[in-house]
């Protein structure tokens, strides 16, 4: 028997043979394990062996941007993230568990291309923020970053339509912010199918069409305001506030119900038009015949134009005289109608009354006329730099506020009407709408609805003198945020105005029952006589007008900063009371002088309640206010930057903030803090 036959699997029965077979089997299995381990190591070490380290990937990404100087400390010889902790060795890089977790590239003036093909090679990449830069063109295809959780692309110049492929398969995406860009077309329907999406900010773009269905269970914040959307709001979004949909042509949900218009056949419309035209012609013919029969020689001889005399002059001044009586608390009675019988013949008094009609700017309010307003129960509310303000309780309808302006007689009727129609198109929850107006060359009336909770000035300065409790910290913060939102809306809607508000002060901020602020007396600079405006309006108290004789697009930011300081210090800006240019000593100057002269600063009002664990946030707000008041206009915040910084302020130090720049699991690692300017500042409250 041969050796090969003896040691074969089928005929090996000798003990030595069986031992050799076992040894051979062990080495065969060992070789397979080694091969498997080598393959596994190759899979894990492939990126490193191919040179695609995190540092190299980020360097490749930075080359697509136009400001590589911002990445000066990106050193290829130093790992981006410390492997022993979450510390980042490179600026603008967010680390977690020793790996690159995200990028925070905000307010850098960046443009160019966002290279998602490079970023997709980072296995732990979860968040990116490029807010407040100058990126243009289409949105990057974020679906290439399948593991992305939060994306912030607000306040850039992105444009064009967004295809569904940009977000397909992004099952981990929680927060997407692309507001304040120039996107067009329809909202991608795939967004409604992303299971973890909680926040979606699309406001201030040019999206059109209907809002797609959203079926997510944990919707926390979505905003579609100020686009060109139309149609019904999907049921899944009906729990959102009405302000999330303003500035569109939408219905249902938190807005008014949609009304379906019945479709009528064309031939039916033609028949109805013919029938109505025939009926009108017949009625006109009958009226002409009756008028010819009723006219007498006396009626024909009656003059159609009044001769100049005391009576005519008195009637022309009737509205003004009635307003004078109303301001003095006297009753106003309606003039009797003594129109002659006849056909279409008006006395001069009637012709004058047709010119006394109020012109309404809003359709959702019950209509009334000037005589109704003059006969209403009136109460003087005050007399400001423009004129008198009084409260009018109509016998039927809402309580209205009428402001009488005598310093607007340098503007023509057509220009005034056009500007009022422009104000009538404004709609924001932090603006008090002008619902109607009245025009005469000598004076104008602006009509708005009455707000019960009086002005911010009363709550800051009047309640204290009457022994009533002052506003607490959460209420003050809410008011400041609302004022900033309303002001930013004016900036966006009235880009041609140098100072879109022009007269921002605490007495021009009304508060409703829930202490939501409502701005008043806004956008009046174009219609107020220039000499009166420069003498009294707040924009002309600004340091730039005092030193250069001009106001700028950042003047309203200065007034916002002064208002914030007034709210948190409780001090009234006394220079506002001076006529003409403001003095060098304004509220911001006082705050800086206190900070520079003292180690223990009594800046904040002592009576503010609810400030426990809020010291850091209050200090941040103080810094923002001073940034708004910077004398150097170039360094002063613009309105958008001021708004974004204010939005980041929280009621309590360390509160979770869904609008953080990091906005993900890395939120807690926020780098927003106070500068060294405030390291010695403390609060006495």
JOHUGI-V19905 format. One record per pair of residues at least 6 apart in sequence whose ideal C-beta (glycine too) atoms are under 6 Angstrom apart, sorted by the first residue. I is the first residue (numbers start at 1). J is the second residue. If there is no record, write none. Layout:
# JOHUGI-V19905
<<I:J> <I:J>>
This chain:
# JOHUGI-V19905
<<7:17> <52:121> <54:80> <54:100> <55:76> <55:80> <57:118> <57:121> <57:122> <60:118> <61:115> <61:118> <61:119> <62:68> <62:71> <64:112> <64:113> <64:115> <65:110> <65:112> <66:111> <66:112> <67:110> <70:108> <73:91> <74:90> <78:89> <80:90> <80:93> <80:100> <81:88> <81:95> <81:98> <81:99> <81:100> <83:98> <86:95> <86:96> <88:95> <92:104> <92:105> <94:101> <94:102> <94:666> <95:101> <99:124> <100:122> <101:124> <101:126> <101:666> <102:126> <102:127> <102:128> <103:128> <104:129> <104:661> <105:130> <106:129> <106:131> <106:132> <106:661> <107:132> <108:133> <110:133> <111:134> <111:135> <114:140> <116:140> <116:144> <116:145> <119:125> <120:144> <120:145> <126:149> <127:149> <127:150> <127:664> <128:151> <129:152> <129:661> <130:153> <131:152> <131:154> <131:155> <132:155> <133:156> <135:156> <136:157> <138:160> <139:158> <139:162> <139:166> <141:166> <142:151> <142:166> <143:167> <143:168> <143:169> <143:170> <146:169> <147:172> <148:173> <149:172> <149:174> <149:664> <150:174> <150:175> <150:663> <150:664> <151:176> <152:177> <153:178> <154:177> <154:179> <154:180> <155:180> <156:181> <158:181> <159:182> <161:184> <161:185> <162:188> <164:188> <164:190> <167:188> <167:190> <168:190> <170:194> <171:195> <173:194> <173:197> <174:196> <174:198> <175:199> <175:663> <176:200> <177:201> <179:201> <179:203> <179:204> <180:204> <181:205> <183:205> <184:206> <186:209> <187:207> <187:212> <189:212> <192:212> <192:213> <192:214> <197:216> <198:218> <198:220> <199:220> <199:221> <200:222> <201:223> <202:224> <203:223> <203:225> <203:226> <204:226> <205:227> <207:227> <208:228> <210:231> <211:229> <211:234> <213:234> <214:234> <214:236> <214:237> <215:236> <223:244> <224:245> <225:246> <225:247> <226:247> <227:248> <229:248> <229:250> <230:249> <232:251> <232:252> <232:258> <233:250> <233:252> <233:253> <238:253> <242:254> <242:255> <243:429> <246:427> <251:258> <252:258> <291:343> <299:342> <306:312> <306:348> <315:349> <315:352> <319:356> <322:332> <322:374> <325:332> <326:332> <326:378> <327:388> <332:374> <332:375> <334:371> <339:347> <339:350> <356:370> <358:369> <358:370> <358:436> <358:438> <359:437> <360:436> <361:424> <361:434> <362:433> <362:435> <365:435> <366:397> <368:394> <368:397> <373:392> <376:392> <376:393> <376:394> <377:393> <378:390> <378:392> <379:391> <380:390> <381:389> <381:390> <381:391> <382:389> <385:536> <386:405> <387:404> <387:405> <387:406> <388:404> <389:403> <390:402> <391:401> <391:450> <392:400> <392:402> <393:399> <398:449> <399:450> <400:447> <401:448> <401:450> <402:445> <402:447> <403:446> <404:445> <405:444> <406:443> <407:528> <407:529> <407:532> <408:444> <408:527> <408:528> <409:441> <410:529> <411:527> <413:439> <416:439> <416:527> <419:526> <419:527> <420:437> <423:434> <423:523> <426:493> <428:486> <428:489> <430:482> <430:485> <430:486> <430:517> <431:486> <431:519> <432:448> <432:518> <432:520> <434:446> <434:448> <435:447> <435:448> <436:447> <437:446> <438:445> <451:510> <451:512> <453:511> <453:512> <453:513> <455:507> <455:510> <456:506> <456:509> <457:506> <457:507> <459:471> <460:506> <461:572> <470:607> <472:609> <472:610> <473:608> <473:610> <473:611> <473:614> <474:610> <474:651> <475:515> <476:567> <479:517> <480:564> <481:646> <482:516> <482:517> <483:517> <484:643> <484:646> <486:519> <487:560> <488:639> <488:643> <490:500> <490:501> <490:522> <491:500> <491:639> <494:500> <494:523> <498:551> <499:525> <499:539> <499:551> <499:555> <499:556> <500:523> <501:522> <501:556> <502:525> <502:537> <502:539> <503:521> <503:537> <503:538> <504:538> <504:559> <505:538> <506:566> <508:520> <508:521> <509:517> <510:518> <510:520> <534:540> <535:579> <535:580> <538:559> <539:551> <539:555> <541:582> <542:555> <542:558> <543:631> <544:552> <544:633> <545:551> <546:581> <546:582> <552:633> <554:633> <554:636> <557:628> <557:637> <557:639> <557:642> <558:629> <560:628> <561:625> <561:628> <561:629> <562:573> <562:587> <564:625> <565:587> <565:591> <565:625> <566:573> <568:604> <569:603> <569:605> <570:605> <573:587> <575:582> <575:583> <575:586> <588:629> <591:603> <594:601> <594:603> <595:601> <595:681> <599:680> <600:682> <601:681> <602:684> <604:683> <604:685> <606:685> <608:685> <611:685> <613:652> <613:653> <614:652> <615:683> <616:653> <617:649> <617:650> <617:653> <619:674> <619:678> <620:649> <621:649> <624:645> <627:637> <628:637> <628:642> <630:636> <647:659> <650:657> <660:667> <660:670>>
